[in-house]
Amino acid sequence: MIEGKTIALRCLEQDDLPLVAQWRNQQEIRRSFFHKALIPLSGQRKWYERYLDKGTDQIFVAVTVPDGRPVGMIGLYRIDPLNHKAELGSTIVGDRSQWGKGLGSEMISLLLDYAFTDLNLNRVYAYAIDYNQASVKAKLKCGFTIEGTMREDHYTNGRYHDVYLLGITRADWEKRAASVDG
Ligand SMILES: CC(C)(COP(=O)(O)OP(=O)(O)OC[C@H]1O[C@@H](n2cnc3c(N)ncnc32)[C@H](O)[C@@H]1OP(=O)(O)O)[C@@H](O)C(=O)NCCC(=O)NCCS
């Protein structure tokens, strides 16, 4: 368990899959992801089996403190022990009425804390499609920098969109933590 003030992150379990599929399949959430197809529960189960087999990712469910109600999910993907880096992805606040209240930023912040402290990573990176300002802003708020723009990298609904590469290093994170504490 990764404990925060209003939420905690716990490991994704098989029993979470129906809820995850429900979150993931909402139109507005699907459209924010690179893969926009609806995923049936059977597909979600296969995805979970592959996740367990690969062993390179860590996916968490965000739950409220202290009652443990699931409110979202977030993951670290392609954890690379040679280069001490991983990709942050699958950030979802499941209930749209809860967007914009700081939950997404708290989830990202907790995951970064875990990545840099417990996993000893040196770099966390993420991708965001240009129209997903909530995703970009939540990451910037947590200390990420836009490191590059992949022009016209993503095609959806009849047009090309830029994709931003965002990153945060351990040095960035330590500097930010010192300024928040001080
Ligand atoms: C992206 C997401 C996780 C952000 O979580 P959230 O709880 O809504 O975000 P927060 O409340 O922590 O807000 C973080 C920042 O983004 C801003 N923001 C939130 N929603 C926004 C929107 N729709 N447009 C522009 N800015 C937005 C907030 O104002 C805040 O910035 P500020 O503190 O400078 O004002 C959430 O909106 C979500 O689940 N979206 C659908 C799934 C998704 O897009 N995932 C990311 C895929 S890459």
The ligand as an SDF file (V2000), in Angstrom:
LIG
                    3D

 48 50  0  0  0  0  0  0  0  0999 V2000
   -6.3440   13.1550  -16.4560 C   0  0  0  0  0  0  0  0  0  0  0  0
   -7.0000   12.9370  -15.0760 C   0  0  0  0  0  0  0  0  0  0  0  0
   -6.4140   11.6830  -14.4600 C   0  0  0  0  0  0  0  0  0  0  0  0
   -6.6360   14.1690  -14.2120 C   0  0  0  0  0  0  0  0  0  0  0  0
   -7.1890   13.9530  -12.9110 O   0  0  0  0  0  0  0  0  0  0  0  0
   -7.9880   15.1100  -12.1480 P   0  0  0  0  0  0  0  0  0  0  0  0
   -8.2650   14.6370  -10.7760 O   0  0  0  0  0  0  0  0  0  0  0  0
   -9.1250   15.5430  -12.9710 O   0  0  0  0  0  0  0  0  0  0  0  0
   -6.8530   16.2710  -12.1430 O   0  0  0  0  0  0  0  0  0  0  0  0
   -6.5540   17.3130  -10.9860 P   0  0  0  0  0  0  0  0  0  0  0  0
   -7.8290   17.7330  -10.3390 O   0  0  0  0  0  0  0  0  0  0  0  0
   -5.4850   16.7830  -10.1290 O   0  0  0  0  0  0  0  0  0  0  0  0
   -6.0220   18.5570  -11.8420 O   0  0  0  0  0  0  0  0  0  0  0  0
   -4.6900   18.7150  -12.2240 C   0  0  0  0  0  0  0  0  0  0  0  0
   -4.5390   19.9810  -13.0340 C   0  0  0  0  0  0  0  0  0  0  0  0
   -5.2070   19.8280  -14.2950 O   0  0  0  0  0  0  0  0  0  0  0  0
   -6.1630   20.8660  -14.4780 C   0  0  0  0  0  0  0  0  0  0  0  0
   -7.3130   20.2890  -15.1690 N   0  0  0  0  0  0  0  0  0  0  0  0
   -8.1260   19.3130  -14.7140 C   0  0  0  0  0  0  0  0  0  0  0  0
   -9.0520   19.0480  -15.6500 N   0  0  0  0  0  0  0  0  0  0  0  0
   -8.8110   19.8780  -16.6990 C   0  0  0  0  0  0  0  0  0  0  0  0
   -9.4020   20.0630  -17.9900 C   0  0  0  0  0  0  0  0  0  0  0  0
  -10.4440   19.3220  -18.3770 N   0  0  0  0  0  0  0  0  0  0  0  0
   -8.8700   20.9740  -18.8140 N   0  0  0  0  0  0  0  0  0  0  0  0
   -7.8060   21.7190  -18.4420 C   0  0  0  0  0  0  0  0  0  0  0  0
   -7.1820   21.5750  -17.2400 N   0  0  0  0  0  0  0  0  0  0  0  0
   -7.6740   20.6610  -16.3980 C   0  0  0  0  0  0  0  0  0  0  0  0
   -6.5080   21.3270  -13.0770 C   0  0  0  0  0  0  0  0  0  0  0  0
   -6.9900   22.6500  -13.0870 O   0  0  0  0  0  0  0  0  0  0  0  0
   -5.1920   21.1840  -12.3470 C   0  0  0  0  0  0  0  0  0  0  0  0
   -4.3330   22.2660  -12.6280 O   0  0  0  0  0  0  0  0  0  0  0  0
   -4.2140   23.4850  -11.5730 P   0  0  0  0  0  0  0  0  0  0  0  0
   -3.9910   22.9020  -10.2280 O   0  0  0  0  0  0  0  0  0  0  0  0
   -3.0490   24.2130  -12.1470 O   0  0  0  0  0  0  0  0  0  0  0  0
   -5.4930   24.2050  -11.6790 O   0  0  0  0  0  0  0  0  0  0  0  0
   -8.5550   12.8310  -15.1610 C   0  0  0  0  0  0  0  0  0  0  0  0
   -9.0720   14.0060  -15.7190 O   0  0  0  0  0  0  0  0  0  0  0  0
   -9.0200   11.6330  -15.9660 C   0  0  0  0  0  0  0  0  0  0  0  0
   -9.2080   10.5570  -15.4310 O   0  0  0  0  0  0  0  0  0  0  0  0
   -9.1980   11.8080  -17.2970 N   0  0  0  0  0  0  0  0  0  0  0  0
   -9.5860   10.7130  -18.1760 C   0  0  0  0  0  0  0  0  0  0  0  0
   -8.4750    9.7230  -18.3700 C   0  0  0  0  0  0  0  0  0  0  0  0
   -7.1970   10.3720  -18.8930 C   0  0  0  0  0  0  0  0  0  0  0  0
   -7.2300   11.3280  -19.6780 O   0  0  0  0  0  0  0  0  0  0  0  0
   -6.0470    9.8290  -18.4960 N   0  0  0  0  0  0  0  0  0  0  0  0
   -4.7490   10.2830  -18.9550 C   0  0  0  0  0  0  0  0  0  0  0  0
   -4.3660    9.5400  -20.1760 C   0  0  0  0  0  0  0  0  0  0  0  0
   -2.7290   10.0240  -20.7610 S   0  0  0  0  0  0  0  0  0  0  0  0
  1  2  1  0
  2  3  1  0
  2  4  1  0
  2 36  1  0
  4  5  1  0
  5  6  1  0
  6  7  2  0
  6  8  1  0
  6  9  1  0
  9 10  1  0
 10 11  2  0
 10 12  1  0
 10 13  1  0
 13 14  1  0
 14 15  1  0
 15 16  1  0
 15 30  1  0
 16 17  1  0
 17 18  1  0
 17 28  1  0
 18 19  1  0
 18 27  1  0
 19 20  2  0
 20 21  1  0
 21 22  1  0
 21 27  2  0
 22 23  1  0
 22 24  2  0
 24 25  1  0
 25 26  2  0
 26 27  1  0
 28 29  1  0
 28 30  1  0
 30 31  1  0
 31 32  1  0
 32 33  2  0
 32 34  1  0
 32 35  1  0
 36 37  1  0
 36 38  1  0
 38 39  2  0
 38 40  1  0
 40 41  1  0
 41 42  1  0
 42 43  1  0
 43 44  2  0
 43 45  1  0
 45 46  1  0
 46 47  1  0
 47 48  1  0
M  END
$$$$
